[in-house]
Amino acid sequence: MLRAENPGPMTLDGTRSYVLGAPGARGRVVVDPGPSLEPHLAALATAGPVDLVLVTHRHADHTGGLARFRELTGAPSRGALPEFSVAGRRRADDVRTGPLADGEVLDVAGLRIEVLATPGHTADSVCFMVSAADDPASGGVVLTGDTVLGQGTTVLAEPDGSLRDYLASLDRLSTLPHGPGLPGHGPVLPDLGATVRAYREHRLERLYQVRAALAALAAELPGPATPLPDTLLDAVTKEVYTDVDPSVLGAARWSVRAQLEYLREG
């Protein structure tokens, strides 16, 4: 793991890039090269021959350095969106091309990497379940990107964050074998399943608070074809998110929008 020097309210102590490879394997897989910070990218590039670069989702703190990292390593990259799925000068024989597909299994760098579509934070968010290619039953780890963080909770980011999708993604992660989670921000999660359950409880509690805020404000949701009024978003955010730092109120407002959209979808 290599942490980028890009700390902030949304990135915690910085974005984590992961270098993966089985013992004895020559090649490596890099997950989320991170922001466009030359010292960070140069350090990642020294990890060994990079067979493949994977990205968990579209946000620039995970993908801003992707193009430069491909230049440095010649490696191909893949993500759920076509713009992140680019051939490289260097290509391992067993690395496929094109956007990642849910349930796809990659056999690269001596590893078995299963792609799990986990939309909610963004529509293109994916997680990676990683185990040894020669012994997948022995267990492994799950790289969660921003779907599950090492501390705090994630935001349902505009324009495509979705609470309905996010709850379904948490349900899916809860069915995985117990084991650690490697998040895009924050420390390692020793028990991913426990964190996922806590995340789900938190989301349902926030949803209850949003319903209560609508009642307290005597506000009604407009029909699905009508944009949510800014005045309503601001009022509900102020009512519900009294316990967050002012620096992340904008992100809280995104989550309120996703919660209100969930409620009016029925």
C-alpha positions in Angstrom: 0.0 0.0 0.0 1.2 3.5 -0.8 -0.7 6.5 0.5 -0.9 9.7 -1.6 -0.1 13.0 0.0 -3.6 14.4 -0.7 -5.2 14.7 2.8 -8.5 16.5 3.1 -12.1 16.4 4.4 -13.1 13.9 1.6 -9.9 11.9 1.4 -9.1 11.6 5.1 -5.3 11.2 5.4 -4.9 10.5 1.6 -5.9 8.1 -1.1 -4.5 4.6 -0.8 -3.0 2.9 -3.8 -2.5 -0.9 -3.6 0.2 -3.0 -5.2 -0.8 -6.6 -5.5 1.1 -9.8 -6.5 1.4 -13.3 -5.3 4.7 -14.5 -3.8 7.1 -15.4 -6.6 5.1 -13.6 -9.3 7.1 -11.2 -11.4 4.3 -8.9 -12.4 2.1 -6.6 -10.2 -1.4 -5.2 -10.2 -1.9 -1.6 -9.1 -5.3 -0.6 -7.8 -6.2 3.1 -7.9 -3.0 4.9 -8.9 -4.4 8.0 -7.2 -4.2 11.7 -7.9 -1.8 13.4 -10.3 1.2 13.6 -7.9 4.5 12.8 -9.6 6.3 11.6 -6.5 3.5 9.2 -5.6 3.2 7.8 -9.2 7.0 7.4 -9.5 7.1 5.5 -6.2 4.3 3.2 -7.4 6.1 2.6 -10.7 9.1 1.2 -8.8 7.1 -1.7 -7.4 8.0 -3.9 -10.3 6.6 -4.7 -13.8 3.0 -3.6 -13.7 0.8 -6.1 -15.6 -2.5 -4.2 -15.0 -3.9 -1.1 -13.4 -7.4 -1.3 -12.0 -9.6 1.5 -10.8 -12.5 1.3 -8.3 -14.4 4.4 -9.5 -14.2 7.6 -11.4 -13.2 10.2 -8.8 -10.1 12.1 -9.5 -8.4 11.3 -6.2 -8.3 7.7 -7.5 -7.8 8.2 -11.2 -6.2 11.7 -11.7 -2.8 10.1 -12.1 -3.9 7.2 -14.3 -2.8 8.5 -17.7 0.6 9.5 -16.4 1.0 6.1 -14.6 0.3 4.3 -17.9 3.1 6.4 -19.4 5.5 5.5 -16.7 4.7 1.7 -16.7 3.3 1.0 -20.1 0.6 -1.0 -18.4 -3.0 -1.3 -19.5 -5.8 -0.1 -17.3 -9.3 -1.2 -16.7 -12.4 0.2 -14.9 -16.1 0.0 -15.2 -16.2 3.0 -17.5 -14.7 2.8 -21.0 -12.5 5.9 -20.5 -10.5 4.0 -17.9 -10.1 0.8 -20.0 -7.1 1.6 -22.1 -4.5 -0.7 -23.7 -0.9 -0.3 -22.8 2.5 -0.8 -24.4 3.1 -3.7 -22.0 0.5 -6.4 -21.7 0.5 -9.7 -19.9 -0.9 -12.5 -22.0 -3.7 -13.2 -19.5 -5.0 -9.6 -19.2 -8.2 -8.9 -21.0 -9.2 -5.5 -22.3 -12.4 -3.4 -22.2 -14.6 -2.2 -19.3 -14.8 -4.4 -16.3 -17.9 -6.6 -16.0 -19.6 -7.7 -12.8 -18.5 -11.2 -11.8 -15.5 -11.1 -14.1 -12.5 -13.0 -12.8 -9.0 -11.8 -13.6 -6.1 -14.2 -13.3 -3.0 -11.9 -13.2 0.2 -11.6 -11.1 -0.5 -15.0 -9.5 -3.8 -13.7 -8.2 -7.5 -14.4 -8.6 -9.3 -11.1 -8.7 -13.1 -11.1 -8.9 -14.9 -7.9 -9.9 -17.9 -7.0 -7.8 -20.2 -4.2 -9.1 -21.1 -2.1 -6.0 -22.8 1.1 -7.2 -24.1 3.6 -4.8 -21.2 5.9 -4.0 -21.0 6.4 -7.7 -22.7 4.4 -10.5 -19.4 2.9 -11.6 -18.0 1.8 -8.2 -16.6 -1.7 -8.0 -14.8 -3.7 -5.4 -12.2 -6.4 -5.9 -12.1 -9.7 -4.1 -8.5 -10.9 -4.2 -7.1 -14.4 -3.4 -4.3 -16.6 -4.4 -4.9 -18.0 -7.9 -3.6 -21.4 -6.9 -5.7 -21.6 -3.7 -8.7 -19.3 -3.9 -10.5 -21.2 -1.1 -7.8 -20.1 1.4 -9.5 -16.7 1.6 -8.3 -13.3 0.8 -9.1 -9.6 1.0 -11.6 -7.2 -0.5 -10.5 -3.9 -1.9 -13.5 -1.6 -1.3 -12.5 1.8 -2.9 -14.9 4.4 -1.5 -17.8 2.0 -1.1 -16.6 1.2 2.5 -14.0 3.5 4.1 -11.5 2.8 6.9 -13.2 5.3 9.1 -16.4 7.3 8.9 -18.9 6.7 6.2 -18.9 7.4 2.5 -20.9 10.0 0.6 -23.5 9.2 -2.1 -21.9 11.4 -4.7 -23.7 13.5 -7.3 -24.7 13.1 -10.1 -25.1 9.3 -9.9 -25.0 8.4 -6.2 -27.9 6.2 -5.3 -29.1 5.0 -1.8 -31.1 2.2 -3.4 -28.1 0.9 -5.2 -25.9 1.5 -2.2 -28.0 -0.6 0.2 -28.1 -3.4 -2.4 -24.3 -3.2 -2.6 -23.9 -3.4 1.2 -26.2 -6.4 1.2 -24.0 -8.0 -1.4 -20.8 -7.3 0.5 -22.3 -8.7 3.6 -22.6 -12.2 2.0 -18.9 -12.4 1.3 -16.6 -14.7 3.4 -15.5 -13.0 6.6 -12.1 -11.3 6.2 -10.4 -7.9 6.0 -11.2 -5.0 3.8 -8.7 -2.6 2.2 -10.4 0.8 1.7 -9.5 3.6 -0.6 -9.1 5.9 2.5 -8.4 5.2 6.1 -7.0 2.1 7.9 -7.5 -1.5 7.1 -10.8 -3.0 8.2 -10.1 -6.2 10.1 -13.7 -7.4 9.8 -15.3 -6.1 6.6 -18.6 -7.8 7.4 -19.0 -6.0 10.7 -18.2 -2.7 9.1 -20.7 -3.3 6.4 -23.4 -4.1 8.9 -22.7 -0.9 10.8 -22.8 1.1 7.5 -26.2 -0.3 6.7 -27.6 0.5 10.2 -26.2 4.0 9.8 -27.9 4.6 6.4 -31.2 3.4 7.7 -30.9 5.7 10.8 -30.1 8.6 8.5 -33.2 7.7 6.4 -35.3 7.8 9.5 -33.9 11.2 10.4 -34.7 12.5 6.9 -38.3 11.4 7.3 -38.5 13.1 10.6 -37.0 16.3 9.2 -39.6 16.3 6.4 -42.3 16.0 9.1 -40.8 18.7 11.3 -40.5 21.1 8.3 -44.1 20.2 7.2 -42.5 19.6 3.7 -43.8 17.4 1.0 -41.7 15.8 -1.7 -42.4 16.8 -5.3 -43.2 14.2 -7.9 -40.4 12.2 -9.6 -40.5 14.5 -12.6 -39.9 17.6 -10.6 -36.4 18.6 -9.5 -35.8 18.7 -5.8 -35.9 22.4 -4.7 -32.6 23.7 -3.3 -34.4 25.2 -0.4 -35.7 21.8 0.6 -32.2 20.2 0.3 -30.7 22.9 2.4 -33.4 22.7 5.1 -33.2 19.0 5.4 -29.4 19.0 5.4 -29.4 21.6 8.2 -32.0 19.6 10.2 -30.3 16.2 9.9 -26.5 16.8 9.6 -26.0 18.7 12.8 -23.0 16.5 13.8 -20.7 16.9 10.8 -17.8 19.3 10.2 -18.8 22.3 8.1 -16.1 21.3 5.6 -18.2 18.3 4.5 -21.7 19.8 4.6 -21.6 19.9 0.8 -21.1 16.2 0.7 -23.8 15.7 3.3 -26.2 17.6 1.0 -25.4 15.1 -1.8 -26.4 12.3 0.5 -29.6 14.1 1.5 -30.5 14.4 -2.2 -29.9 10.6 -2.6 -32.0 9.9 0.5 -34.9 12.1 -0.7 -34.8 10.5 -4.2 -35.0 7.1 -2.4 -38.1 8.2 -0.5 -39.9 9.6 -3.5 -39.2 6.5 -5.5 -41.3 4.6 -3.0 
